[in-house]
Amino acid sequence: MTRWDAVRVRQGLVDSCCSAEQAGDQALRRGRPREARRHYERMLAEAIRLAEQFPDLSTRRDLTVAFNKYGAFWVGAHRLDQAAEAYAEGLAVATRLREENPDDIRLLRDLRFGEFTLGEIARQTGGPAGRRTAHDHYTTALALAEHLVGTDPHHTGDRRELGVVQERLGLLATERQELDEAAEWYARALSVRRELAAELPGDPRARRDLGVQYERLGDLALRRRDLEAARAHYDESLSLRRSLLGDDPRDLSTQRDLSVVCERLGDVALLTDGPEQARQWYDDSFAILDAAFGPKHPETRTLRKKLRGHPVTPN
């Protein structure tokens, strides 16, 4: 095969891989998961062929991306076993590439992503075994995240990911009832997220992350029945989420987040101030969900069911 023949063959495989991925994405948007699966499997097969015929850093990194895309499809299909298998294959490719290219910072990020994602899947699987597996993956992701931040302390993306991993370790500790450990992880994540929000006041993602962190701290304080601390943390989260909603009033994710923190403030008020004060927060929470998602949405129904169990109910 001449050089130009090789270029044509390689480009043909790249085009075929991209075409299959785009077709899979379109099938998903149209609500056709079986068709999407066929396209994604063709994408993966082409990516494997490309990496085998032209085994350089670029094609093998693309193979990692293809495995991750296939894994994301299975996550969306709620098949966590299949998703974990695909992500593990992608991580294995990235690990080999890292061994061969120890100075490539992109591969460190690929490894961090793979370990973190496998941690997410294991945590969703649940049970003691799932939590142990999640802890192992999160711990490895943490070491990679800390190394990346140490390499470039000014890289905001790497700092953000460090805060995400720390927050997940805190969440995992909470699920294991290790509340002191959870507090330590949450404090570390809060420090990272406060710094980023201060440095990037115009970045909604930085403020959203900080709002999540205050909510986590509020949840932890509520578990410990430290109600004043819980209220203070939820108030901080409320302020940030109202600010975000002011920037984009139609953002459904922000509306949902705002509804959640109003509900949490209602829980605190029910324990400290009584039903009437709690009712105001619950009514606010319900009104936000109802307006954003409608009365038949699962989250709206769940909140209505919860409120029926309290001495206060939405109007």
N, C-alpha and C positions, 0 to 999 in steps of 0.2 A: 504494500500500500504506500503510495506516494504521500508526501507531506500534505499536499492539498486534498488528497482523498481522505486523509485522516481528519483534516479540519472539517470537511463536509460531513463525515460520519459523526464526528463529535457534536457539531452544531445540530445535526438532525436529531440526535438523542436528547440534547438539551431542549430543543423545541418540542419534542414529543412529551418530555417530562412536564414542561410548563403547561402545555395544552391539556394534559390529563389533569393536572392540579386545578386549572381554571374550570374545567368541565365539572370536576368534583365539587368545587365551591358553588357553582351555579346550581347543580342538582340539590345541594343542601338548602340553598336559599328557596328553591321551589318545593321543598318538603319531600324530596325523593332520596331517602338515605341509602336504599339498596343500590340505586344507580350511582350515587356518590361513592359508595364503597368500591364499586367496580373501577371507577375512574382513579380513585386514590391507589388502588392496588396496581393499576397500570402505571401510575406515576412512580410508585415504589420500584416496580420491576425495571422500568427504564433507568431510574437512578442507580440501581444495582448494576445494570449493564454498563452504564456510563463509568461508574467507579472501577469496574473490573477491566474495561477496555482501555481506560485512560486514568490510571490510578495515581493522580496527583492530589495535592492538598485541596484544591478547589472542588474537584468532583467528590472527594470523600467527605468534605464538609457538607456539600449539598446532599449527600446520602444521609448524613445525620439529620439534616433539616427534613428530608422526606420521611424518615422514620418518625420524627416528632409530629409531623403533620398527620400521619396515619394514626399515631397515638391519640392526637387531639380528636380525631374523628370518633374513636372508640370511647373517649371520655364523654363526648356529646351523646353517644348512644347508650351511655350508662353501663358499658362493659369494661369495668376497671381491670379485669384480668387481661383482656386483650390490649388495653391501653398500656398497662405496665410492661407487657412483653415488647411492644413496639418501642416505648421510650428506653427500655433497657438495651435494646439493639442499637438505638441511636447513641446511647451513652457509651456502649462498648466501642463503637467506631471512634467517637470523640476521644476516648481514653487512649486508644492506640495512636491516634494522631498527636495527642499531647506528648506521648512518650517519644515520638519521632521529631517533634517540633516544640521543645520545652520553652522556647522564648516567645511563642506566638500567644499574645494576650487574648485573642479571639477564642482560642481553644479553652482557655480557663473559663471564659464566660459560657461557652457551650457546656462544659462540665458542670458548672454551677447550676445552669438551667436544668440539666438532666437530673442531677441529684435532688434539686428542690422539687421538681415535678413528680419524681418517683415518691418523694416524701409526702406530697399532697395526695397522691393516689392511695398510698398506704394508710394515711390518716383517715381518709374517707372510707376505706375498707372497714376500719373500726376494730374493736376488740384488743386485748393485750398484745397479741402478735402484731397486729397492724400498727399499733402505737409504737412498739419497739422498732419495727422496720422504719417507720416514719422518723423516729428519733435518730436512727443511724444515718439516714439520707440527709436530714436537716443538719446534722452535726458536720457531715462532710461538706455540704453546701456552705455552711457557716465558715469553715476553714478557708474555702475557696474565696468567699466574699471578703473575708478579712484580708486575705493575701492581695486581692485586687485593689482594695481600698488603700492598703499599705503601699502598693506599687504606684498608685496615682490618687492621692488624697483629695484632689479637686474634681475627680470624675463624678458628677452628680448621679449618673445612672448606676454606677457601682455602689455608691453610698446608699441610694434608695433601696437597692436590692439587699444590702446588708440589713437595713431596717426591716425589710419584709421577712427575711429569714429569722431575725431575732423575735419579731412579733409572732411568727408561727411556732417557734420553740416555746414561747410563753403560752400560747393557746394550747399546745400539746401538754404542757405541764399542768395547765388548768384542768384539762380533761382527765389527767391522771390524779387529780386532787393534790398536786404538789404546789400549793398556793404560794409559798415563800419563793420557790424557784420561779414560778410564773411572774411574780412581782419583780424579780431581778431582771428577767428577760424583757419585760415590758418597760422597765426603767431605761434599759439600754436602747431599746427601739425608740422610746420617746425622745431621748437625747439626740439621736440621729435625725429624727423627723422634725423636731423643733428647729434644728440648725438648717435643714433644707428649706423649711417653710419660711424662715427668716431671710435666707439668702435668695429665695425665689418667690417673692410675694405675688408675682403675676402668674405663677404656675399652679393651675387648679389641682393637679395631681398631688403636689406637695401638701397642699392644704387638706385634700381628701385623705391622704395617708395619715396626717396628724389627727384629723377627726376620728378616723378608725382607731388610732392609738388611744385617744382619750376615752372612746367608748369601751375599749378592752379594759382599761384601768377602772372605769366605772363598773363594769361587769364583775371584775375581781373584788372591788370594794363592797359591792352588793352581796356577793357570796360570803364575805367576811362580816356582813352586817355592820360595816362602817358606813353608815348611811350618809353622813355629812360629806365624807370623801367621795362617795359615789355620786352625790348630787353635784359636787364641784366639778368632777371629771365630765359628767354628762352635760353640764352647762357649757363647758369648753367645747365639747363636740357639737352641741346645738349651735353655738355661735358660728363655728366654722361652716357647718352645713347650711345655715341660713345665708351666710356669705356666698357660698357656692351656688345656691339656688338663685340668689340675686343676680349672679353672673349669667346664669342660663336657666330661666324659670321652667323650661320644657324638658329638662334633663330628668328622665324617669329614674335613673339610678340615684341621683341626688335626692329626689322626692322620697324614694323608698328609704334611704339612709336617714333622712330627716324624720320620717314616720317612726322608724325604729327607736331613735333617741328620745322622741316624745313619749313613746310607750314606756321606755326605761324610766324616764322621769316620773311617769305615772306610777310605776311600781314603787319607786322611792317615796313618792308622796303618799301612797296608800299606807305605807308603814310608818310614816312620820307625821303626816298632817291630816290623814283621814280621807274618807271616800269623796268628799266634795272637791278637795284640791286635786285628787287623783283623776276625777272625772274630767276636769279641764284638759289635762294632758292626754288622756285616752281619747277624748273627743277630737282633739287636734290630730292625733295619730291616725285615727280612723278616717277623718275627713281627707287627710292627705292621700292615704292609700286609695280610698274610694274614688277621689277625683282623678288620680293618676292611672289606676288600673281597672276600676270598675268594681261593682259589688260581687261579681262572680269569680274574680281572681282568687287563686288559692290563698294568697297572703291576706287578702281582705277577709275571706271567710274564716281563716285561722284566728285573726284578731277579733272578729265578731264572736267566735266561739269562746275565746278566752274571756272576753268582757262579760259574757253571759254568766260566767262562773264567779264574777265579782259583784259586789253590791252597787256597781255603777255600770251602765250600758250606754252605747252610743245612741244619739237621737235618731 
